[in-house]
Amino acid sequence: MEERTRKSRESHQDAVTIPKNTVKWVALLLVALNVFTFLIGSFVQTGASGANIAPQGSGDAAAPPSRVTVTDVGAYSIGDEDAKITIIEYSDFQCPFCRSFWQGTLPEVKSAYIDTGKTRLEYRHFPLSFHPAAQPSAEAAECAGDQGKFWEAHDAIFSNQAKQGQGTISYTKNDLKAWLSGVQGLDVEKAMKCLDDGAKRARVAADVADGNKYGVSGTPSFFIGSPSKGYVLLVGAQPFEAFQQVLDQELRS
């Protein structure tokens, strides 16, 4: 009995009492650590991916499966129509990441895969709501396409923004008109009337609706594959090596 009592007393004496202030500071530290972890996770999902992400809501499309069936809509494309693999790009003309892809990665992809007949690139519109110039730019490019100048207008819109620096560039419809004036052989007045009349508004809206259906939530987004096998999704202004890995795998399968 004495032995049990002594051990109980010793056990009580050996116990460590933590001051209340220490408990409070440990709790605050854990909260701060959780906030830091959340912020880092958010950065990895957005900034590090090199994509502009659309605002999320309760009605957003679910994340796409590993392979997606994408319907042909007759969008403008470059490359061999009979190429085994197609890259379907969903893009926003005012998105700096889309411009980065156009300026950096696309020339390498074009040289290695498009010009060699291995793949083709198809462009679809996905103007984001927080880029006010993206919608009119998409419509203007489609209007230029009626004159056989879609890709020339596409390049003019991106290149003129690139001359002004990094990040999101603000520009007006008058700027757009001035940029398109540099496209050789384009009747700019006719293209701008087409824009003012809203002739291509429904065309652009159809691309956006399809993009939402396929799970696009930011730009640029790329579906890589074929109608027979389906498409895999690659998001962001990825380096050439990322495209190379996916394209080579698709070409082998």
C-alpha positions as CSV (number, residue, x, y, z in Angstrom):
1,M,0.0,0.0,0.0
2,E,2.8,2.4,0.9
3,E,4.6,1.5,-2.2
4,R,1.6,2.3,-4.4
5,T,1.1,5.6,-2.6
6,R,4.7,6.6,-2.9
7,K,4.7,5.8,-6.6
8,S,1.5,7.8,-7.1
9,R,3.1,10.7,-5.3
10,E,6.3,10.5,-7.4
11,S,4.3,10.3,-10.6
12,H,2.4,13.4,-9.6
13,Q,5.6,15.2,-8.8
14,D,7.2,14.2,-12.1
15,A,4.3,15.6,-14.1
16,V,5.1,18.8,-16.1
17,T,2.8,21.8,-15.9
18,I,2.6,23.9,-19.0
19,P,1.9,27.6,-18.4
20,K,-1.3,29.0,-19.9
21,N,0.6,31.5,-22.0
22,T,2.6,28.8,-23.6
23,V,-0.6,26.9,-24.6
24,K,-2.0,30.1,-26.1
25,W,1.1,30.8,-28.2
26,V,1.3,27.2,-29.4
27,A,-2.3,27.4,-30.6
28,L,-1.7,30.7,-32.4
29,L,1.4,29.2,-34.1
30,L,-0.7,26.2,-35.3
31,V,-3.3,28.6,-36.8
32,A,-0.6,30.6,-38.5
33,L,0.9,27.4,-39.9
34,N,-2.4,26.3,-41.3
35,V,-3.0,29.7,-43.0
36,F,0.6,29.6,-44.5
37,T,-0.1,26.1,-45.8
38,F,-3.3,27.2,-47.4
39,L,-1.7,30.2,-49.1
40,I,1.1,28.0,-50.5
41,G,-1.4,25.5,-51.8
42,S,-3.3,28.3,-53.5
43,F,-0.2,29.6,-55.2
44,V,0.7,26.1,-56.5
45,Q,-2.8,25.7,-58.0
46,T,-2.9,29.1,-59.7
47,G,0.3,31.1,-60.1
48,A,2.7,28.2,-60.5
49,S,0.5,26.7,-63.3
50,G,0.8,29.7,-65.5
51,A,-2.9,30.1,-66.1
52,N,-5.6,32.8,-65.5
53,I,-8.3,31.1,-63.5
54,A,-11.9,32.0,-63.9
55,P,-13.8,32.9,-60.7
56,Q,-15.4,29.8,-59.1
57,G,-19.1,29.4,-58.3
58,S,-21.5,26.7,-57.2
59,G,-22.5,26.1,-60.9
60,D,-19.0,25.5,-62.2
61,A,-18.3,22.4,-64.2
62,A,-16.7,19.5,-62.4
63,A,-13.1,18.6,-63.0
64,P,-12.7,16.8,-66.3
65,P,-11.9,13.1,-66.4
66,S,-8.5,11.8,-67.5
67,R,-9.8,11.7,-71.1
68,V,-12.4,14.0,-72.6
69,T,-14.5,13.7,-75.7
70,V,-14.3,17.1,-77.5
71,T,-16.7,17.9,-80.4
72,D,-15.4,19.3,-83.6
73,V,-16.8,22.8,-84.2
74,G,-14.8,23.8,-87.3
75,A,-12.6,26.3,-85.5
76,Y,-9.6,27.9,-87.1
77,S,-6.5,25.7,-87.1
78,I,-3.0,25.4,-88.4
79,G,-1.2,22.2,-89.5
80,D,-2.1,19.2,-91.5
81,E,-5.9,18.4,-91.3
82,D,-5.0,14.7,-91.3
83,A,-2.5,14.9,-88.5
84,K,-2.8,12.1,-86.0
85,I,-2.9,14.4,-83.0
86,T,-4.8,17.7,-82.4
87,I,-4.1,20.3,-79.8
88,I,-7.3,22.2,-79.0
89,E,-6.4,25.5,-77.3
90,Y,-8.9,27.5,-75.2
91,S,-7.5,31.0,-75.0
92,D,-8.2,34.6,-73.9
93,F,-6.6,37.4,-76.0
94,Q,-6.0,39.6,-72.9
95,C,-4.6,36.7,-70.8
96,P,-0.8,37.2,-70.1
97,F,-0.3,33.5,-69.8
98,C,-1.9,32.9,-73.2
99,R,0.4,35.5,-74.6
100,S,3.4,33.8,-72.9
101,F,2.4,30.5,-74.6
102,W,2.1,32.2,-78.0
103,Q,5.4,34.0,-77.6
104,G,7.5,31.2,-76.0
105,T,6.2,27.7,-76.3
106,L,4.1,27.8,-79.5
107,P,7.0,28.4,-81.8
108,E,8.8,25.3,-80.5
109,V,5.7,23.2,-80.7
110,K,5.0,24.5,-84.2
111,S,8.6,23.7,-85.4
112,A,8.7,20.2,-83.9
113,Y,5.2,18.9,-84.3
114,I,3.0,21.1,-86.5
115,D,5.3,21.9,-89.3
116,T,6.3,18.3,-89.5
117,G,2.8,17.1,-89.9
118,K,2.6,15.2,-86.6
119,T,-0.1,17.5,-85.1
120,R,-2.4,20.4,-85.7
121,L,-3.4,23.3,-83.5
122,E,-7.0,24.4,-83.2
123,Y,-7.9,27.7,-81.5
124,R,-11.1,28.2,-79.5
125,H,-12.2,31.3,-77.5
126,F,-12.5,31.5,-73.7
127,P,-12.6,35.2,-72.8
128,L,-12.6,35.6,-69.0
129,S,-15.0,38.0,-67.4
130,F,-12.3,40.0,-65.7
131,H,-10.5,40.7,-69.0
132,P,-12.8,43.4,-70.6
133,A,-10.9,43.5,-73.9
134,A,-10.9,39.7,-74.4
135,Q,-14.4,39.4,-75.7
136,P,-14.2,42.1,-78.4
137,S,-10.7,40.8,-79.4
138,A,-12.2,37.3,-79.9
139,E,-15.0,38.7,-82.0
140,A,-12.7,40.9,-84.0
141,A,-10.4,38.0,-84.8
142,E,-13.4,36.0,-86.0
143,C,-14.5,39.0,-88.1
144,A,-11.0,39.1,-89.7
145,G,-11.4,35.3,-90.3
146,D,-14.2,36.1,-92.6
147,Q,-11.6,37.7,-94.8
148,G,-9.1,34.8,-94.4
149,K,-7.1,36.7,-91.8
150,F,-7.8,35.0,-88.5
151,W,-4.3,34.0,-87.7
152,E,-2.8,37.3,-88.8
153,A,-5.3,39.1,-86.5
154,H,-4.5,36.6,-83.7
155,D,-0.8,37.3,-84.0
156,A,-1.3,41.1,-84.3
157,I,-3.4,41.2,-81.1
158,F,-0.8,39.3,-79.1
159,S,2.3,40.9,-80.6
160,N,1.1,44.5,-79.9
161,Q,0.4,43.7,-76.3
162,A,3.9,42.0,-76.0
163,K,5.5,45.3,-77.1
164,Q,3.9,47.1,-74.0
165,G,5.5,44.9,-71.3
166,Q,4.6,42.1,-69.0
167,G,1.4,41.1,-67.2
168,T,-2.2,42.0,-68.3
169,I,-2.3,44.9,-70.8
170,S,-5.3,47.2,-70.9
171,Y,-6.4,48.3,-74.3
172,T,-9.5,49.7,-76.0
173,K,-11.4,49.0,-79.2
174,N,-9.6,51.9,-80.9
175,D,-6.3,50.2,-80.0
176,L,-7.7,47.0,-81.5
177,K,-8.5,48.8,-84.7
178,A,-5.0,50.3,-84.9
179,W,-3.4,46.9,-84.4
180,L,-5.6,45.3,-87.0
181,S,-4.7,48.1,-89.4
182,G,-1.3,46.5,-89.6
183,V,-2.6,43.2,-91.0
184,Q,-1.8,43.2,-94.7
185,G,-4.8,42.7,-96.9
186,L,-7.4,43.1,-94.2
187,D,-10.3,45.5,-94.7
188,V,-10.2,47.0,-91.2
189,E,-13.4,49.0,-91.6
190,K,-15.3,46.0,-92.7
191,A,-13.9,44.0,-89.8
192,M,-14.8,46.7,-87.2
193,K,-18.3,47.0,-88.6
194,C,-18.7,43.2,-88.1
195,L,-17.5,43.7,-84.5
196,D,-19.9,46.6,-83.9
197,D,-22.8,44.6,-85.3
198,G,-22.1,41.8,-82.9
199,A,-22.0,39.3,-85.8
200,K,-19.6,37.0,-84.0
201,R,-20.9,37.2,-80.5
202,A,-22.8,34.0,-80.7
203,R,-19.8,32.2,-82.2
204,V,-17.5,33.2,-79.3
205,A,-20.3,32.3,-76.8
206,A,-20.5,28.8,-78.3
207,D,-16.8,28.3,-77.6
208,V,-17.2,29.4,-74.0
209,A,-20.2,27.1,-73.5
210,D,-18.3,24.2,-74.9
211,G,-15.2,25.0,-72.8
212,N,-17.4,25.1,-69.6
213,K,-18.9,21.7,-70.6
214,Y,-15.4,20.2,-71.0
215,G,-14.2,21.5,-67.6
216,V,-12.1,24.5,-68.7
217,S,-11.7,26.9,-65.7
218,G,-8.7,29.0,-66.8
219,T,-6.6,30.0,-69.7
220,P,-4.7,28.8,-71.6
221,S,-6.1,25.2,-71.5
222,F,-5.2,22.6,-74.0
223,F,-6.9,19.3,-75.0
224,I,-4.4,17.0,-76.6
225,G,-5.4,13.8,-78.4
226,S,-7.8,12.7,-81.2
227,P,-11.5,12.1,-81.7
228,S,-11.1,8.4,-81.6
229,K,-9.1,8.2,-78.4
230,G,-10.3,11.3,-76.6
231,Y,-8.3,14.1,-75.2
232,V,-6.1,14.8,-72.1
233,L,-6.1,18.2,-70.5
234,L,-2.9,20.3,-70.0
235,V,-3.4,23.6,-68.2
236,G,-1.3,26.7,-68.2
237,A,1.6,28.3,-70.2
238,Q,3.6,25.1,-69.8
239,P,7.2,24.9,-71.2
240,F,7.8,23.0,-74.4
241,E,9.0,19.9,-72.5
242,A,5.5,19.5,-71.0
243,F,3.9,19.5,-74.4
244,Q,6.7,17.2,-75.8
245,Q,6.0,14.6,-73.1
246,V,2.2,14.5,-73.8
247,L,2.5,14.7,-77.6
248,D,5.1,12.0,-77.8
249,Q,3.0,9.7,-75.6
250,E,-0.1,10.4,-77.7
251,L,1.8,9.8,-80.9
252,R,3.1,6.4,-79.6
253,S,-0.3,5.2,-78.5
